[in-house]
């Protein structure tokens, strides 16, 4: 099993531990836990099979929480892989909005691993749009950012469509990681899930991503595609 995949599974194990039953601290404050594996999926794109995951879990109370987030992708044909883990302190600053700060570590077998400081916001915008915006500062002082937005559309009480947008950008060029300055890439996804229960749903979907600017130039120099279209099938579950 690849090292990146092992780190991702270890992160999922920690999320499962964080999602246990509520605990009483000193007989007063209540601690709760939750885990959402939003994406555990198999993808097909240009003859390459991929396995990807995205999950987050938290433990805490209404106003303050400790989050663990992980995501990654494993391309089985040519062992191109990546994984990311974040540990964040989260505090509610308004209804449905949290400010978050902590650390992120990337695992890249073929590239230097990096550790980042993280600052961001996560919450629910008008029209029930879930947003997650983060600013990252690497151990070398490189500044980057990521923005994600998604929205659930009820087709029936059990059948739900979910469009998603993700955009990333960087202030500096980091050639060894194939990252250019400015907008790096954009990803659009559309998944349709069927909730067998509220906590378990298989889904199918499609995603399209494109590298931009100097990031696309680095990808071309490595013989990689700058446009990727993938067809997806997976499961979404929570505890």
Secondary structure as GFF3:
##gff-version 3
##sequence-region A 1 239
A	DSSP	alpha_helix	3	18	.	.	.	ID=ss1
A	DSSP	beta_strand	23	25	.	.	.	ID=ss2
A	DSSP	beta_strand	29	45	.	.	.	ID=ss3
A	DSSP	beta_strand	48	60	.	.	.	ID=ss4
A	DSSP	beta_strand	64	75	.	.	.	ID=ss5
A	DSSP	beta_strand	81	94	.	.	.	ID=ss6
A	DSSP	beta_strand	97	107	.	.	.	ID=ss7
A	DSSP	beta_strand	114	125	.	.	.	ID=ss8
A	DSSP	beta_strand	129	138	.	.	.	ID=ss9
A	DSSP	beta_strand	143	154	.	.	.	ID=ss10
A	DSSP	beta_strand	159	170	.	.	.	ID=ss11
A	DSSP	three_ten_helix	175	177	.	.	.	ID=ss12
A	DSSP	beta_strand	182	197	.	.	.	ID=ss13
A	DSSP	beta_strand	200	211	.	.	.	ID=ss14
A	DSSP	alpha_helix	213	221	.	.	.	ID=ss15
A	DSSP	beta_strand	227	238	.	.	.	ID=ss16
###
